[in-house]
Amino acid sequence: MGIIQDNASPFNIADELDVPYFTNQKTAELLGQHETETGQLFDKKVKDKISEITANQPGLVNGFARRLVEINPNKEKIESYLLR
């Protein structure tokens, strides 16, 4: 009926799509873009911790940073004590 069926998992995109990990520098650059666009800053220790926790995996970097911003919307600077 026009439906293609197979046993492939939709969660195996890494097998089909090559998304290289960020370097620490690229992670810092991404967070810097947020800083430039919003004026909300990330402490250097926070940037380093995001790189460490996420192993610079692009989806995790974005998700983790987004969550920090969402739970700290009125913070001018996201400091390392907020990671606890």
GIVEN-V507150 format. One record per run of one state. SS is the DSSP state (helix for helix, strand for strand, loop for the rest). FROM is the first residue (numbers start at 1). TO is the last residue. If there is no record, write none. Layout:
# GIVEN-V507150
ss->[SS,SS]
from->[FROM,FROM]
to->[TO,TO]
This chain:
# GIVEN-V507150
ss->[loop,helix,loop,helix,loop,strand,loop,helix,loop,helix,loop,strand,loop,helix,loop]
from->[1,13,16,24,39,41,43,44,55,58,72,77,79,80,84]
to->[12,15,23,38,40,42,43,54,57,71,76,78,79,83,84]
